[in-house]
Amino acid sequence: MIKKVGLIGLGTVGQGVLRAFKKNSSLITRRTSLNIKIAKVCDANQAKERVAKKFSLPFTTDPYEIINDSDIDIVIELIGGIEPAYTLVKDSLKSKKDVVTANKALLAKNGKSIFNLAAKNDLSVGFEASVCGAIPIIKSVSEGLVGCQVNKIFGILNGTANYILHKMEKENISFKKALSQAQDKGLAEQDPSFDIEGGDTLHKLCILSYLCYGVWPKLSKVYTEGITKVSLSDILYAKGLNYRIKLLAIAIRQKKTLDLRVHPVLVPLSHPLSGIPLAYNAVTLYTHPAGELLFFGEGAGGTPTSSSVVSDIVAIASGNKSFARREENMATIDIKDVKNKYYLRCMVQDRPGVLAKITKILASCEISISSVNQKGRSRGEFVPLIMITHEVKESDLRKAIRKIDRLSTVKSHSQLIRIEKL
């Protein structure tokens, strides 16, 4: 029996899917005994017809020629964004077609309604490619770890941010220069805010939250902080303290509550996540009874991501229902109530009594210091003061920083980076 597929979106990933099928269709047939055929492709850009001709495939600019085609069994949505992708996915499900998507933004915002509609129509939504590109994290959790409790997730989910931090450290360059290199290599858009401010990581964390905990969090309720405030000095100071700064997605289950966050973290050099280089992705899961698991691989790009799209197509064509998680009612924890150790950098005047004033403020907010180090001496000038706190409630530390930044001997906007218990 032939399973026919319609593909909407001929961008980088879409073309990667076509190449993968052209190269590996015989391999898929040998391994699965399935006959999967891409019946038609679609893109709003008429110029993409040349791509279709290259693969000898029928082309259209109207996605409903695919959605309403009774011969097509599976619709692949690879156009990205919220609309018209949301409408096209819903209409595909209403037309009794299974769906495969790599659209993390769409699922993070509208995943609940999409999965409910799929369940209502007894259909599948394949979404392996929406998180970590080629890394099979979705299937690993939904199938391989189906009998396990996932207690914690720590993930490097954005290759662009990881590349920038890696380059800053390895080449001793500024954030601005590392970002420029990422743009030159095509790893960052001309407007890179979605990557460097944490939005992309947030969307992927929301999907993992549903996958592991049955919770679709409101995007506005998840604390999100990018890497734009991380300086080369912070990276070098952190390394001197045996840490490396990484942008992490964090999920921690605490009985009936869920702690979800995206922000830079000081990761111990001894932990595997600290060594993830360049634009790679990695996820560490702390599970019971399977223990600690690390998933590592390429997290972006047409070729790696296409492998996950193809995997979903094959699974659905095989009759395997895609993952559907029963939703749970769990409250999310406010970042202000989280307790951690912290890295604190203040720019202070090099003069007697300044440290005493700062430590007095910290003590008044019930914050104790594990270590303190002044970097450099320049009488009367501003120099960095680096402190590591013991575990403290974030709201207390923020209160202290507001007071510290009001001191005439301190430049405002002191740097705060969390140190997680990995």
C-alpha positions in Angstrom: 0.0 0.0 0.0 1.3 3.4 -1.0 1.2 6.2 1.6 1.1 9.6 -0.1 2.5 12.7 1.4 2.0 16.4 0.7 4.7 18.9 1.7 3.9 22.6 2.4 7.0 24.8 2.6 10.1 24.5 0.4 12.6 26.3 2.6 15.8 24.8 4.0 14.1 22.0 5.9 11.5 21.3 3.2 14.3 20.9 0.6 16.2 18.7 3.1 13.2 16.4 3.3 13.0 16.1 -0.5 16.7 15.3 -0.6 16.4 12.7 2.2 13.6 10.9 0.4 15.4 10.9 -2.9 18.5 9.5 -1.4 17.1 7.1 1.2 13.7 6.0 -0.1 15.0 2.5 -1.0 16.6 2.2 2.5 13.3 3.2 4.2 11.5 0.6 2.1 14.0 -2.2 2.9 13.8 -1.4 6.6 10.0 -0.9 6.9 8.4 -2.5 3.8 6.6 0.8 3.4 6.0 2.6 0.1 6.0 6.3 0.9 5.6 8.7 -1.9 5.7 12.5 -1.9 2.7 13.3 -4.1 2.8 17.1 -4.3 4.7 20.1 -2.9 3.6 23.6 -2.2 5.2 27.0 -1.5 3.7 30.5 -1.6 6.7 31.6 -3.7 6.2 30.7 -7.3 10.0 30.7 -7.8 10.2 27.5 -5.7 8.6 25.6 -8.6 12.2 25.1 -9.8 12.8 23.1 -6.7 9.8 20.9 -7.4 11.0 20.4 -11.0 14.4 19.3 -9.8 12.7 16.5 -7.9 10.1 15.8 -10.6 7.3 16.7 -8.3 3.9 18.4 -8.9 4.0 22.0 -7.6 1.3 24.4 -6.4 1.2 27.7 -4.6 -2.2 26.8 -3.1 -1.9 24.6 0.1 -5.5 23.5 -0.2 -4.6 21.6 -3.3 -2.8 19.3 -0.8 -5.1 19.6 2.2 -8.2 18.8 0.1 -6.6 16.1 -2.0 -8.3 12.8 -1.0 -5.3 10.8 -2.2 -2.9 12.4 0.2 -2.6 10.8 3.7 -0.1 12.9 5.5 0.5 16.7 5.4 3.9 18.1 6.3 3.8 21.7 7.5 7.2 23.4 7.2 6.4 27.1 6.6 7.0 28.2 10.1 5.4 31.0 12.0 1.9 31.1 13.6 -0.3 32.0 10.6 -1.2 30.7 8.1 0.5 27.6 9.6 -2.1 27.2 12.4 -5.0 27.4 10.1 -3.4 25.0 7.6 -2.6 22.4 10.3 -6.2 22.6 11.8 -7.7 22.3 8.3 -5.5 19.3 7.5 -6.7 17.6 10.7 -10.3 18.4 9.9 -9.7 16.9 6.5 -8.7 13.6 8.3 -5.1 13.9 7.4 -2.2 13.2 9.8 0.2 16.1 10.2 4.0 16.4 10.6 5.5 19.7 11.7 8.8 21.2 12.8 7.0 24.4 13.9 8.1 25.0 17.5 6.5 28.5 17.8 3.1 27.1 16.6 3.1 24.2 19.0 4.3 26.4 21.9 1.4 28.8 21.4 -1.3 26.5 20.1 -0.2 23.0 20.8 -3.1 22.3 23.2 -5.8 23.0 20.6 -3.9 21.2 17.9 -3.4 18.0 19.9 -7.0 18.1 21.1 -8.2 18.3 17.5 -6.0 15.5 16.5 -7.3 13.3 19.3 -10.9 14.1 18.4 -10.3 12.9 14.9 -8.1 9.9 15.9 -5.1 11.4 14.0 -1.5 11.9 14.7 0.7 15.0 14.9 4.4 14.2 14.5 6.6 16.9 16.0 10.1 15.3 16.5 11.7 18.0 14.4 10.4 20.9 16.6 13.0 20.3 19.3 16.7 19.8 18.8 16.7 19.1 15.1 18.2 15.6 14.5 18.3 14.6 18.1 15.4 12.0 18.7 14.4 13.5 22.0 10.6 13.3 21.4 10.6 9.6 20.6 13.2 8.8 23.3 10.9 10.3 26.0 7.5 9.2 24.6 8.7 5.6 23.8 12.0 4.7 25.3 11.3 6.4 28.6 7.5 5.9 28.7 7.9 4.1 32.1 10.1 6.7 33.6 9.5 9.8 35.7 11.4 12.9 34.3 12.3 14.9 37.4 14.6 17.5 35.8 15.5 18.8 32.3 18.5 21.0 31.5 18.9 21.7 27.8 21.0 23.7 25.4 18.3 24.1 22.8 19.5 27.0 20.7 22.6 26.5 18.5 23.0 30.2 17.7 23.3 31.2 21.3 25.6 28.3 22.1 27.8 29.2 19.1 28.1 32.8 20.3 29.1 31.9 23.8 31.5 29.3 22.5 33.2 31.8 20.2 33.4 34.5 22.8 35.4 32.2 25.1 37.6 30.4 22.6 38.5 33.5 20.6 38.4 36.0 23.4 36.0 38.3 21.4 33.0 40.4 22.3 29.4 39.4 22.1 28.9 41.7 19.1 31.8 40.2 17.2 30.7 36.6 17.9 27.2 37.5 16.8 28.6 38.9 13.6 30.5 35.7 12.9 27.3 33.7 13.5 25.4 35.8 11.0 28.3 35.4 8.4 28.0 31.6 8.8 24.2 31.7 8.4 23.6 30.6 12.0 21.9 33.8 13.0 19.3 36.0 11.2 19.9 39.7 10.5 17.4 40.2 13.3 18.8 37.6 15.8 16.6 38.6 18.7 14.5 35.3 18.6 17.7 33.3 19.3 19.8 35.6 21.5 16.9 36.8 23.7 15.7 33.2 24.5 12.4 33.1 22.5 13.4 30.0 20.5 14.6 28.2 23.6 11.3 29.1 25.3 9.2 27.6 22.6 11.2 24.3 22.7 11.0 24.2 26.5 7.2 24.5 26.3 7.0 21.5 24.0 9.3 19.5 26.4 7.0 20.5 29.3 4.0 19.0 27.5 6.1 15.9 26.5 7.4 15.2 30.0 4.8 16.7 32.3 1.6 17.1 30.4 1.7 20.9 30.9 1.3 23.5 28.1 2.6 26.6 30.0 1.6 30.1 29.0 4.5 31.7 27.3 4.2 34.9 29.4 4.4 32.8 32.7 7.9 31.3 31.9 10.8 33.5 32.9 12.9 34.1 29.8 16.3 35.9 29.7 18.7 35.7 26.8 22.5 36.2 26.5 22.7 39.8 25.4 23.9 40.9 28.8 26.7 38.3 29.1 30.0 40.0 28.6 33.4 38.5 27.7 34.5 39.4 31.2 31.7 37.3 32.7 32.8 34.4 30.6 36.4 34.7 31.6 35.6 35.2 35.3 33.3 32.2 35.3 36.0 30.0 33.8 38.4 31.1 36.5 35.8 29.8 39.0 35.6 26.5 37.1 32.3 27.3 35.4 31.2 27.9 31.8 28.2 30.1 30.9 25.4 28.4 28.9 21.9 29.4 27.9 19.8 26.7 29.4 16.1 25.7 29.3 15.2 24.4 32.7 12.3 22.3 33.9 12.2 20.9 37.5 9.2 19.0 38.8 8.5 19.6 42.5 5.5 17.5 43.6 2.5 19.4 42.3 4.4 22.4 40.9 6.7 22.9 37.9 9.7 25.2 37.7 10.2 26.4 34.1 12.9 28.9 33.2 15.2 30.0 30.3 18.3 32.0 31.2 22.1 31.9 31.3 23.6 29.5 33.8 27.1 29.0 35.3 27.6 25.3 34.5 30.4 23.4 36.3 33.3 22.5 33.9 32.9 18.9 35.2 29.3 18.7 33.8 28.9 17.4 30.2 26.7 20.4 29.2 29.6 22.7 29.8 31.5 21.1 27.0 28.9 21.3 24.2 30.6 23.3 21.4 29.6 25.6 18.6 26.0 25.3 17.4 25.3 21.9 18.8 22.3 21.1 21.1 22.2 18.9 24.1 19.6 17.8 26.7 20.2 16.2 30.1 17.3 14.4 31.6 17.3 13.3 35.3 14.9 10.4 35.4 13.7 7.6 37.6 14.5 4.8 37.3 16.7 5.3 34.2 18.9 7.8 35.9 20.8 10.7 34.2 20.7 10.7 30.4 22.5 13.0 27.9 21.3 13.6 24.4 23.7 15.4 22.0 23.7 16.3 18.4 23.0 18.8 15.6 20.1 21.0 16.5 19.5 23.0 13.4 19.9 23.0 9.6 17.9 21.5 6.8 19.8 18.2 6.6 19.8 17.2 10.3 16.2 18.4 10.9 14.9 16.6 7.8 15.9 13.3 9.4 13.4 13.9 12.2 10.6 14.9 9.8 11.2 11.7 7.8 11.2 9.7 11.0 7.7 11.1 11.9 6.4 10.3 8.4 7.6 6.7 8.6 6.1 6.3 12.1 2.7 7.6 11.0 2.8 5.6 7.8 3.5 2.5 9.8 0.4 3.0 11.8 2.1 4.1 15.0 0.1 6.7 16.7 2.2 9.8 17.6 2.6 10.8 21.2 -0.5 12.1 23.0 0.0 13.1 26.6 -2.8 13.4 29.1 -2.7 17.0 30.3 -1.9 17.6 34.0 -2.9 20.5 36.3 0.3 21.7 37.7 1.1 25.3 38.8 4.3 27.0 37.6 6.7 28.5 40.1 7.5 32.3 39.9 11.2 33.0 39.3 11.2 35.2 42.4 10.5 32.2 44.6 13.4 30.1 43.1 16.4 29.4 45.3 19.9 29.1 43.9 23.5 30.1 44.3 24.4 33.1 42.2 27.3 34.8 40.5 27.1 38.5 41.1 29.4 41.1 39.4 29.3 44.7 40.6 31.4 47.6 39.1 32.6 49.4 42.2 35.0 52.3 43.0 38.3 51.1 44.2 38.3 52.8 47.6 38.1 51.8 51.3 34.7 50.9 52.7 32.9 50.0 49.5 32.9 46.2 50.1 31.8 46.7 53.7 28.7 48.7 52.4 27.8 46.0 49.9 28.2 43.1 52.4 26.1 45.1 54.9 23.3 45.3 52.3 23.5 41.6 51.5 23.4 40.7 55.2 20.3 42.9 55.7 18.6 40.8 52.9 19.7 37.5 54.6 22.3 36.8 51.8 25.6 35.2 52.7 28.7 35.2 50.5 30.6 32.0 49.6 33.5 33.9 47.9 34.5 37.4 46.9 37.2 38.6 44.6 38.1 42.1 43.3 39.5 42.0 39.8 42.3 44.6 39.5 43.3 47.7 41.4 42.8 51.2 40.2 42.4 53.7 43.1 39.3 55.8 42.6 38.3 54.1 39.4 35.6 51.5 38.8 36.7 47.8 39.0 34.8 44.5 38.9 33.8 42.9 42.2 32.9 39.2 41.8 30.9 37.4 44.4 29.4 33.9 44.7 26.5 33.6 47.1 25.3 30.7 49.1 21.8 29.5 48.2 19.3 32.3 48.4 15.8 33.2 47.3 15.9 35.2 44.1 13.5 37.9 45.3 15.9 38.6 48.2 18.9 38.9 45.9 17.0 41.2 43.5 16.1 43.4 46.5 19.7 43.6 47.5 20.9 44.4 44.0 18.5 47.3 43.8 20.0 48.7 47.0 23.5 48.1 45.8 23.0 49.7 42.5 21.8 52.9 44.2 25.2 53.3 46.0 27.2 56.3 44.6 30.3 54.0 44.6 28.6 51.4 42.3 27.7 51.6 38.6 24.1 50.5 38.2 22.9 47.3 36.5 25.0 44.8 38.4 25.3 41.4 36.6 23.4 38.4 38.1 23.8 34.9 36.7 22.3 31.8 38.3 24.3 28.7 39.4 22.1 25.6 39.0 22.3 22.4 41.0 23.2 20.1 38.0 
